[in-house]
């Protein structure tokens, strides 16, 4: 296996002359451009923050649905306490199960599957419901305080 290398002869290139110092007007113009760019970036960041404000989305949803579902915000506030209590009880039961059966309780595939069948789906579904109801309850309480 042969390989070849191409080697260029060394040639000394004189260093480039240092750039001329900028005048005061040029520096002022560059600073003005930087400030303008920062203003544009600030506007973009504000728009991005507004687009990701989930509280305002839920407030808008409640405002649109006020005619069709007038009691939805109060109902969500009332249901939230019961849902959180049920979620907490399920987590406490899960932790209790692990404590009683020890760290090796989930070592086998059968034990892990039984554990997931017992707690996984219920925790996932209850968590999803909480993630839907909680923002509505929070948005309605923020709307009242504003």
N, C-alpha and C positions, 0 to 999 in steps of 0.2 A: 504494500500500500504506500504509494508515494504522494507526498503533498508538497506544494510549492508556496513560498512566501514572496510577496512582492515588497521590496524595501525601497522607499523613496530616499533620496539623498537629503541630508539635513541642510536646510537653508535658513539663514537667520533673517527674520523679518523684523524690521524696526518697529518698536512699539507705537501704537497709535497715539496721536497727540491727545492730551487730556481735553475733555470737552470744555468749552468756554463757560465761564460762570454766568448763571442766569441773571438777568436784570431784575430789578424790583418789580417791574410791571409783569414780567413773565411769572415770577413767583406768585404774585397776587392773582394772576389768571388761573394758575394751577390750583391754588387754594380755593378759589371760587368754584372751579369745576369739582373739586373734592367735596365741598359743602353741598353742591347741587346733587351730586351722586348719593351722598348720605341721606338727603331729603327723600330722594326717590326710593332708596332702600327702606326708609322708615315707613313710607306709604305702603310699600309692598308687605312689610311685616305687619302693619296694622290690618290690612285686608286679609292676610292669612290668618291672623288671630281671630278676626271676626268670623271667618269661614269655619273655623274649628271650635267656635264657642257653642257647645252643646246646650248650654242653658238657654241661650236665645232661640235655638231651634225648637226646644220643648215649649218655651213660652209662645212661640209663633204657632205651634201645633195646638196648644190649649186655646189660643185666641181664635183659630179657625174652627175648632170643634165645640166652641162654647154654645152655639145654637143647637147642634145635634146632640151633644152630651153635656148638659149644664152641670151635672154633679160629678164629672170625672175627676176633677182636681181634689175635691174633698174626699171622694171615694178612695183615691190613690193614697192620700195621707192616712186615712183610716186603715186601709189594708196593709200599708207598709209595716206597721208595728207587728201585726200578726205574722206576716211573711218573714220578717227578720227574726221573730221569736222561733218560728218553725225551723228556719235555716240554722240558727244557733243550736237548737235542740238536736238537729240531725248531726251537726258537726260534733257536738258533745258526745252523742251516741257513738259516732265513728271513732273518736279518740278513746272512749271507754273500751270499745271493742279491741283496739290495738293494745291498750294497757293490760287488759285481761289476758289476752292471748300471747303477749310478748312480741319482741321484734321478729321472731321467726314465724309469726302468724301468716305472713304473705310469701313465704319461701317457695311453696309449691305452686304449680300452675292452677291446680284445683282450688287451693285456698285463695289465691289472688282473684280468680274468676268469681268465686262465691262472694268475696269482698266487694268486687266491682258491681256484681249483680245486686247486691244488697244496698250499696250506698252511691255508686257512681251515677246512675241515671237520675235518681232523685235529687242528688246534689246539683248536678248539671242543670236539670230543668228548673229547680227552685232558684238557682243562681241566675238563670236567664230571665225568669219572671221578675226577680228583684232588680235586675239591671234595666228592665223596662219600666217598672212601677216607680222606683226611687227617683229617677230624674223628673218624672211628671209631678211627683209630690213635692220635690225640691223647687221646681219651676213655679208651681202654684204658690208656694209659700214666699218665694222671692217676688212674685208678681204682686202679692198683697202688701209686702213691706215697701215696695217702690212707690 
